[in-house]
Amino acid sequence: MSVAALALQPTWAAERTILTSAHRGEHHRHPENSLPAIQAAIDAGMDYVELDIRTTSDGKLILMHDATVNRMTNGKGKVAEMTFDAIRALDLGVRFPSQFPGLQVPTFEEALALAKKGGIGIYVHTKQAAPQELVDEIDRHEMGEHVLFFADNESDPHLLPEIARLRPAWKIMPEAFNPAHVRELMETLRPKIIAFDNRDFDDSTIAAARQANVGIFVDRLANDPKAWQNAIDRGATGIQTDYPDELTAFLRSHAYHR
C-alpha cells in the first residue's frame, strides 16, 4: 500500500485495509532501531516502522530505545550524556555476533532517508527530543505526510500538542487510556487515530473511539494470528507487531492488506 494513500480514517466494513507498524523495525533477525531492521520492515511490506528517538549531549537525533547504550551496544553510558561521535564508535551489532560487522547507531536523518527511499512511514516514538528539532529534520526530508507521532502523555505530555501547533496537518496519535480520556482528546487534540495497548484495549474505551470515528491502532506484538483477528473483529484499524513478515502474511491472506 502506498504511504501517500494512507488517510488514517476508520472503516467499519467487514473487509478493510489494516494499517501495520513494525515495532522497532524487524528486530528478531536484526538489531532493533537499526537501518537493517528498517529495511527488513520495508521488505515485509509494512506501512510504518516504529522508531525511538533520543538526543545526544551535542544535540544529534539518534535511534535508541533505552536511556543508555548498554543493552544494544558494546558500550556503556547514558545517551543524553554522550557525544554523537562516542555513540557512533560503538558496535550496534554486538547482539548478533559476526552478522552485522561495523553496524553503527543510526541518526534520525539516516532513518528518514531510508524510509523515504523505501516508501514506508515512520511511527515516531519520542523518548527524548525537542519537537522543533524533530519537525525540522522531517521537513528537510519532506516526510511530514508520512510520519505518525505517538506519545502516551505520561513521559511527555507536551509533545503532541506542540507538534500539532507546529504542523497542524501532521498525524498525531495519543494513547487512549480510558473512555473519558478519549473524549477529552477529541475536544483538545482532535486526532484522527488513537493508540491502544493491553492497558486500554477494552470494550468501553474501544466504543468511545468508535463513537468519535477515529482510527484504532493497537499493539499486538506477539506472533499470534488469533490475537490479530480478535483485534480486527473488535475494531482495530491498525496493528503494531514485533513480527512484521508474519503479520503482513496473515493480513494479506485475509484480504486485509495489499
C-alpha angles and dihedrals in degrees: 000000000000114000089220090060095059108114096168090220116143121239121192097199119126091248118040142142112273116207117228137207130189108221107232087342122283096326105167093076098021135043110272118255090016130128092247089052090052092048090051090053088052090049090050090058097245121165095217139016116211113225132183115224126204135166126235123224090263095050105263119143111229138167116256130132100202126061087239133047091227101102100043104036142037090256138077133223146079116290092224090056098045129081121239091246091054092051093043090057091061127097111247092182096062093111089057103051114217093349099097108027114189094006111163134200103266128231122236086244092059091048091052092049092051093045092051092049092047097045097239129132124234121236100206116212104183112209097169120348138115114253094228092053091050091049093048093052093047091048091053089059095040090234100130094113090052102049126093117196118212128191132160094207090231097086097031117008093175101054102084096041089052093048089049090051094048096042112014093181095056122101118257126183118195124188115264101218097168142344094269091052091049090054091048091051091054090055095046115025098015094206123189092218135029130203125236135183137165091297097063110013091113130131098257095049092044089051091052090053093048091049088053089049094232129140120263116220110185133186111237097159102168125086092255119135091186090057091047092051091046090053091050092047089053094052109275113157093181136031129198117203146172088224108062098166093050095045093049091049091050094048093046092049088057096043091248096121140029 
